């Protein structure tokens, strides 16, 4: 199979495109920074003992967007991973040729997306469960 | 080397407290997370127990599988089966367990930060003792005390935690979790004692030479008893009773003790060291480390730094035994 025959090769082989596999962890990092930063600043400066309802809504919206982005990254990875057949019928991933390399990178980005998804959910949980800045 | 009587009184003090603790409360003791006397500590103990049992089960499962696959079924395994095991046991199961524990842990945290039912206690970590100020609901001035905390049972009390110079950590294992105390930043903790008793707290963050000697007693009381006690603490010190105590009070003034210690109702108004207005009513001396006996009071004043290394209070070792006796008698009379 040559490079041109691959339907899904988002990750390609260049260093620039290789960075795409880190998309999900990047979303996780941004989500983390926004949640913690916004909560810390607002609780300290604006609503120390007050209502966190609006803050919570904003962060839930940010979370939904982050989860959608991570799901998209994971789906894209999944398509690369499963390119050329079902799970059990494919060859080993990560061997020398371009197709298996592409599958390997797809597999890695799926796993990173799963970890990032869990991470984002864990970050939003305290905000959902605590009703105040205390 | 410590002078003989210091060693003796120190050991007898610590020994007595330790022995009393052991015989009175069995293995639990006054400073144990297993011997709970507050709702917060009970929640934490439940969590500890559940996690311990779960851990043992998981440990047996993992080791059982290791034994099974290493010793009993050593051949190659079907790939699909292996994959289910890895994805199921390595990803799904831990994620579920951690998520459940996280949700449970988060659900109990708001309680431990909840506002109190009225009484607020401000505790400042000093090196190496505890400055304590009780703020009953609506009070404009606090009731100042030191090195011992009394609390009413059945009420949630809010603690305002501060530190003078280094990081300390405030921990009463029988009542709840611990909370760090930072210089320049207030932290909060709330505790709800449920049982009457005497417990012990301890600084739980290394804070210098005498970190291990920075403790305090916690006395939980019926609300009515607590109110009466607090009213007594708010009152000025009792006048020295008897010639010896009066002589002690004179020595206290002569030696300049009042530059660092306050005895409300006298000229002594120092704020550097612990407030001694009602020191004689406390269950310990030197921040939870000595039993309040005459010998220990004398030893403490005579060679303070030997008992509590690097303590700021200078040793008054130039005083004779008769002067120490008078001083100790005066202080013990400050009920």
Boltz contact constraints between the chains, C-beta under 6 A:
constraints:
  - contact:
      token1: [A, 118]
      token2: [B, 95]
      max_distance: 6.0
  - contact:
      token1: [A, 125]
      token2: [B, 106]
      max_distance: 6.0
  - contact:
      token1: [A, 126]
      token2: [B, 106]
      max_distance: 6.0
  - contact:
      token1: [A, 129]
      token2: [B, 106]
      max_distance: 6.0
  - contact:
      token1: [A, 130]
      token2: [B, 110]
      max_distance: 6.0
  - contact:
      token1: [A, 134]
      token2: [B, 113]
      max_distance: 6.0
